[in-house]
Amino acid sequence: MKSLLANARTIVVKVGSSLVTNEGRGLDQAAIAAWADQIARLRHHGRKVVLVSSGAVAEGMQRLGWAKRPTAVNELQAAAAVGQMGLVQMYESCFARHKLHTAQVLLTHDDLADRKRYLNARSTLRTLLDLNVIPIINENDTVVTDEIRFGDNDTLGSLVANLIEADALVILTDQQGLYSADPRKDPSATLIQHATAGDPELEKMAGGAGSAVGTGGMLTKILAARRAARSGAHTVIASGREQDVLVRLSSGEVIGSHLKAPEMKTAARKQWLADHLQVRGRLTLDGGAARALKEGGKSLLPIGVTAVSGDFERGELVVCLDPHGQEIARGLVNYTAVETARIVKKPSSEIESILGYVDEAELIHRDNLVVL
């Protein structure tokens, strides 16, 4: 069986902070130069490559002489700002040796949650690739308000794969791939070479974070593979310390763990809905409504909702839970949280008499809803 990268034309490569910063000891110029060399070779053979790189905060900590990761968000943001300078300089100089231009692209999850900014980002990245430029992407840690996590770039890598509809996502880590158990604790653990992205058994096997520099762990990588599969992108999890790993994978060699995407893709708009990370509310459904969404492809009507939580406005993202509390879908709601609470369990014909107006008969229209 060949590598899932053998026929991939557009590839998103994510490198973890422990690889980029030599386990936190500062930027590893030799490693970065080696990746630049491999990516240049892929470009020479017609492959388009986007690089998602961790390491800004870790490099900033090293430059500032901080031995321990600070807990204050403003200090983490300052470290990211300092470290980003060194990170980009290093990539620029390494790719320049191959006469390749690079472009820095800093994103937040909010950028991809806003439909207009999402489309703008996609257009920019596709244009850069057409111009033979290597986009270097990182989360914009200097402005994010959520807690900064090293390793969150696993998720960002999968979002970028969906954004540009890449053929494959490669997650380079400090492990050989995905194991049946933590090999550092269980000597009988075996490497999983082939699996299907989204298989629930993979999540059961995944452990927590293992690196002192990166905190992604295998679970975030498995979840990233499941997310990337929505746009049809296969995922490979492999060691970034393997000699010429990208070139060998692209030539068909099987290295690490290969998580194949199912044949069916999610439509682009619904894929964007599924990729939202900021959820504003939750709707609990009765059994009939849950079945109508999962099996019938129906819109969600107020009468099928039994409970509402959260503070959301019209047009914001909410998740739909079945009677057992499991998330089955998410979508853009047509009414505010206060309005929704007033019309739940009611037929659509009563919306106008309850609210004084009727905007839509559906609480969430099927065109704005994705089943997970």
HELIX and SHEET records of a PDB file:
HELIX    1   1 SER A   17  VAL A   20  1                                   4    
HELIX    2   2 GLN A   29  HIS A   44  1                                  16    
HELIX    3   3 ALA A   56  LEU A   64  1                                   9    
HELIX    4   4 VAL A   73  ALA A   96  1                                  24    
HELIX    5   5 HIS A  109  ALA A  113  1                                   5    
HELIX    6   6 ARG A  115  ASP A  130  1                                  16    
HELIX    7   7 ASN A  153  LEU A  163  1                                  11    
HELIX    8   8 PRO A  200  MET A  205  1                                   6    
HELIX    9   9 GLY A  217  ALA A  228  1                                  12    
HELIX   10  10 ALA A  229  SER A  231  5                                   3    
HELIX   11  11 VAL A  245  SER A  250  1                                   6    
HELIX   12  12 ALA A  268  ALA A  274  1                                   7    
HELIX   13  13 GLY A  287  GLY A  296  1                                  10    
HELIX   14  14 PRO A  302  GLY A  304  5                                   3    
HELIX   15  15 ALA A  337  ILE A  343  1                                   7    
HELIX   16  16 SER A  348  GLU A  350  5                                   3    
HELIX   17  17 ILE A  351  LEU A  355  1                                   5    
HELIX   18  18 ARG A  366  ASN A  368  5                                   3    
SHEET    1   A 8 THR A 102  LEU A 107  0                                        
SHEET    2   A 8 ILE A 134  GLU A 139  1                                        
SHEET    3   A 8 LYS A  48  SER A  53  1                                        
SHEET    4   A 8 THR A  10  VAL A  15  1                                        
SHEET    5   A 8 ALA A 168  THR A 173  1                                        
SHEET    6   A 8 HIS A 234  SER A 239  1                                        
SHEET    7   A 8 SER A 257  LYS A 260 -1                                        
SHEET    8   A 8 HIS A 194  THR A 196  1                                        
SHEET    1   B 5 VAL A 305  GLY A 310  0                                        
SHEET    2   B 5 GLY A 281  LEU A 285 -1                                        
SHEET    3   B 5 LEU A 317  LEU A 321  1                                        
SHEET    4   B 5 GLU A 327  LEU A 332 -1                                        
SHEET    5   B 5 LEU A 369  VAL A 371 -1                                        
END                                                                             
